[in-house]
């Protein structure tokens, strides 16, 4: 496994003074470091063709958690970048990415926490009279704050290098289907759900549907292993993922 979140995980482990032991680690996990070996999903990883990019700014141990869904984004989106967050320092590679002229970054965050003049609800079109030629040909880069809700709010408030970015506010009109961690609010979405909404907004509907199906399949395997339940490998989610994968073969 060589994508950005996997590399960040290895770097975080190397910097740790003691091993990180997730719940249920005793039975061994698959080579993707995600699930109990008996419930591995590595062979089901779907192909995807994605023009957009995703920049994950991750809480301290987020990359270490088997339930993290930023990992699923990196499975599908080749141009996924992952950085650990610190209040006192910022990775120069992150600053370089945000300044790269090939990308138009959007910080994805609820509008209620942002000055109205920074909020956008649609992606800026290329060569439009409103935005001018500065955005012509740029690919969208969705900047996601990956952590608990309290961590995400802290990252938003204490990351001045993000202050100049437009804030993309999503209004999905649906309830989160995320089942791997508890949330006090139904309008809070996990990171993979947010990324799927962003991809759909960018017109990459096949990739958005594939990421949603990948999340559903991963969730089924994760919960089956955690709760010692029988795993249905022929479920609707598995079939949907298989059909979407076949469409790109």
Residue pairs with C-beta under 8 A, 6 or more apart in sequence:
1 31
1 32
1 33
3 71
3 74
3 75
3 80
4 56
4 74
4 80
4 81
4 82
5 56
5 58
5 63
5 68
5 70
5 71
5 73
5 74
5 80
5 82
6 32
6 33
6 71
6 74
7 82
8 58
8 63
8 82
8 83
8 84
9 33
9 63
9 64
11 84
12 60
12 61
12 63
12 64
12 84
13 19
13 20
13 64
20 61
20 64
22 64
22 65
22 66
23 226
24 36
24 66
24 225
24 226
27 36
27 37
27 38
28 36
28 37
29 35
29 36
29 37
29 66
30 36
30 37
30 39
30 40
30 41
30 42
31 40
31 42
32 40
32 41
32 42
33 66
34 40
34 41
34 42
34 66
34 71
34 218
34 222
35 41
35 66
35 218
35 221
35 222
35 225
36 225
38 225
39 221
39 222
39 224
39 225
39 231
40 221
41 217
41 218
41 221
44 217
44 238
44 241
45 75
45 214
46 75
46 76
46 210
46 213
46 214
46 241
46 244
46 245
46 248
47 245
47 248
47 249
48 76
48 77
48 206
48 207
48 210
48 211
48 248
49 206
49 207
49 248
50 76
50 77
50 78
50 79
50 199
50 204
50 207
51 139
51 202
51 204
52 77
52 79
52 139
52 140
52 141
52 142
52 198
52 199
52 202
52 204
52 207
53 77
53 79
53 80
53 81
53 103
53 139
53 140
53 141
53 142
54 73
54 74
54 77
54 79
54 80
54 81
54 141
54 142
54 144
54 195
54 198
55 80
55 81
55 82
55 83
55 94
55 97
55 98
55 105
55 141
55 142
55 143
55 144
56 70
56 73
56 74
56 80
56 81
56 82
56 83
56 144
56 146
56 191
57 83
57 85
57 94
57 143
57 144
57 145
57 146
57 155
57 159
58 70
58 82
58 83
58 84
58 85
58 146
58 147
59 85
59 146
59 147
59 148
59 151
59 152
59 155
60 84
60 85
62 68
62 70
62 146
62 147
62 151
63 70
63 71
63 82
63 84
66 222
67 180
67 181
67 222
68 146
68 191
69 178
69 180
69 190
69 191
69 192
69 193
69 215
69 218
70 82
70 144
70 146
70 191
70 192
72 192
72 211
72 214
72 215
72 218
73 80
73 144
73 191
73 192
73 195
73 211
74 80
74 82
75 214
76 207
76 210
76 211
76 214
77 195
77 199
77 207
77 211
79 139
79 141
81 94
81 97
83 91
83 93
83 94
84 91
85 145
85 147
85 151
85 155
85 159
87 154
87 158
90 159
90 161
94 161
95 161
97 103
97 141
98 105
98 141
98 143
98 161
98 165
101 138
102 138
102 139
103 138
103 139
103 140
103 141
104 123
104 124
104 135
104 138
104 139
104 140
104 141
105 141
105 142
105 143
105 165
105 166
106 120
106 123
106 140
106 141
106 142
106 143
106 165
106 166
106 167
106 168
106 198
107 143
107 145
107 156
107 162
107 165
107 166
107 167
107 168
108 142
108 143
108 144
108 145
108 167
108 168
108 169
108 170
108 194
108 198
109 145
109 152
109 156
109 167
109 168
109 169
110 169
111 119
111 121
111 167
111 169
113 153
113 156
114 167
114 169
118 165
118 166
118 167
119 166
119 167
119 169
120 166
120 167
120 168
120 169
121 168
121 169
121 170
121 171
122 201
123 140
123 168
123 201
123 202
124 130
124 131
124 135
124 166
125 131
125 135
126 135
126 136
126 137
126 138
127 133
127 135
127 136
128 135
140 198
140 202
142 168
142 195
142 198
143 162
143 165
144 191
144 194
144 195
145 151
145 152
145 155
145 156
146 152
146 191
147 155
149 183
149 185
149 188
156 162
168 198
168 201
170 194
170 197
170 198
170 201
172 189
172 197
175 186
175 187
176 183
176 186
176 187
176 188
176 189
176 190
176 193
177 193
177 216
178 189
178 190
178 193
178 215
178 219
179 219
179 223
180 190
180 219
180 222
180 223
181 190
189 197
190 215
192 211
192 212
192 214
192 215
193 212
193 215
195 211
196 208
196 209
196 211
196 212
196 215
197 208
199 205
199 207
199 208
199 211
200 208
206 244
206 247
206 248
209 240
209 244
210 241
210 244
210 245
213 237
213 240
213 241
213 244
214 241
216 237
216 240
216 241
217 237
217 238
217 241
220 231
220 232
220 235
220 237
220 238
221 231
223 229
224 230
224 231
225 231
232 238
